[in-house]
Amino acid sequence: MEFLTADWFGLILTGLGTLFLIGELLVNMRGLFALLGIAFMTIYFTVYLETDSFTIMIILYFLGLLLMIVDGKLINDGTLAILGIVSMLISVGLAAHNIYAGMYAIIGVVVGGGLSFTLPKFLPSRNMWAKLTLKDRLTKEAGYSSLNVEYEKLVGERGVTLTDLRPVGTIRVNEQDYSAISNAEWIPKHSKIEIVQVDGTRILVKKITEETKTDHPPIR
């Protein structure tokens, strides 16, 4: 069993562990890959660490994996993913008994993580991600439709310009501020306006003159 403590063996353990753990998120293996990944990483940390350090380092490793998942589905700016990768690399690097074993372990995480993204080409992909993406899209569409209905109710409402419309500016209607556009005319600030058309969230307004304020034409 001396090969377990060999410097190069850390590459195999961390590589396979990372491959299976990330692979479990990408392909539908009914938890098999998760069990294999946990087993390989547990063996790696058990071989190199004392009990106290083992707990800390394995938590650090799985925390990094969790940060990658959260970034992929919630944040999407790469910040948490980078922190997650760094956390995983630090955990396996510090667990090694010397610098060479640490380098092998870090290379294993990088290689295993990279290879995991090839698994969907050969194994059935999880539809979990597609369902979550579809749910996000439907939620956004529902919110956009709700916004359209709210804007459509503004037709015929009157308000005042908060900025000059040249032809785009800001108006206030019923104590709410909106971005609006005039029909190719310049409308000064503090002018009274009426909303004549709404197209999606595009609000078209016209300036209320003395003539438009009169409900009936003057009698001559």
C-alpha positions, -999 to 999 in steps of 0.1 A, spaced: 0 0 0 30 23 -2 18 36 -36 -10 54 -16 16 78 -2 35 83 -35 36 119 -47 20 111 -81 -9 91 -66 -25 123 -53 -30 133 -90 -51 102 -96 -72 106 -64 -80 143 -68 -84 139 -105 -110 111 -103 -126 127 -73 -132 160 -90 -141 144 -123 -169 124 -106 -182 151 -83 -186 178 -110 -197 151 -134 -226 142 -111 -239 177 -116 -237 174 -154 -249 139 -161 -276 117 -147 -259 89 -129 -283 86 -100 -258 95 -74 -231 69 -84 -206 96 -95 -212 115 -63 -204 85 -42 -173 77 -62 -162 113 -60 -166 115 -23 -148 82 -19 -118 93 -39 -115 126 -21 -120 110 13 -92 86 6 -69 114 -5 -75 135 26 -74 105 49 -40 94 36 -23 128 40 -40 144 70 -46 141 107 -82 140 120 -85 177 128 -69 189 96 -90 163 76 -122 179 87 -111 215 78 -96 206 44 -125 184 32 -150 212 42 -128 237 23 -129 214 -8 -166 209 -8 -172 246 0 -153 254 -32 -175 230 -52 -206 246 -37 -194 281 -47 -190 270 -83 -225 257 -83 -240 289 -68 -221 310 -93 -232 289 -122 -269 292 -114 -274 324 -94 -246 349 -99 -231 341 -133 -203 366 -131 -175 342 -124 -165 357 -90 -177 328 -68 -165 302 -93 -130 316 -91 -131 316 -53 -145 281 -54 -117 268 -76 -91 285 -54 -107 270 -23 -105 235 -39 -69 239 -50 -58 253 -16 -75 224 2 -57 196 -18 -24 215 -20 -21 221 17 -32 185 25 -2 171 6 29 160 26 53 178 4 53 204 -24 56 178 -52 26 159 -40 7 192 -36 15 201 -73 3 167 -84 -29 171 -64 -36 205 -78 -30 193 -114 -54 165 -107 -82 189 -97 -77 210 -128 -75 180 -152 -105 162 -135 -126 194 -136 -118 199 -173 -126 163 -182 -159 164 -164 -173 187 -190 -168 161 -217 -190 136 -199 -223 149 -213 -211 139 -248 -211 102 -237 -236 100 -209 -272 112 -205 -272 149 -194 -292 161 -165 -323 180 -176 -322 198 -142 -303 227 -156 -326 230 -186 -356 231 -163 -341 258 -142 -332 278 -172 -367 275 -186 -382 284 -153 -360 316 -151 -371 325 -187 -408 320 -180 -405 340 -148 -389 369 -167 -415 367 -195 -443 367 -169 -428 398 -153 -424 415 -186 -460 408 -196 -472 422 -162 -451 453 -168 -467 457 -203 -502 455 -188 -493 482 -162 -479 505 -189 -509 500 -212 -532 514 -184 -513 547 -187 -528 556 -221 -548 588 -216 -532 597 -183 -518 631 -178 -487 643 -161 -457 666 -162 -422 665 -177 -394 663 -152 -368 669 -179 -368 684 -214 -380 658 -239 -356 661 -269 -375 639 -278 -366 615 -249 -369 624 -213 -385 617 -179 -421 623 -170 -441 620 -138 -476 605 -139 -496 596 -108 -466 602 -86 -446 577 -106 -416 585 -129 -413 571 -164 -390 574 -194 -410 588 -223 -406 600 -258 -424 628 -277 -435 626 -313 -404 643 -327 -410 675 -308 -391 693 -281 -411 696 -249 -397 718 -222 -393 707 -186 -423 712 -163 -447 710 -193 -481 693 -189 -483 661 -211 -507 634 -220 -498 598 -228 -512 589 -262 -496 556 -269 -478 527 -252 -458 501 -271 -443 476 -247 -425 499 -223 -422 527 -248 -444 556 -238 -453 582 -264 -466 616 -251 -478 649 -264 -478 683 -249 -511 696 -235 -518 730 -249 -546 754 -240 -566 740 -270 -563 704 -259 -573 713 -223 -607 725 -236 -632 697 -237 -654 715 -262 -645 738 -290 -652 775 -282 -685 789 -295 -681 816 -321 
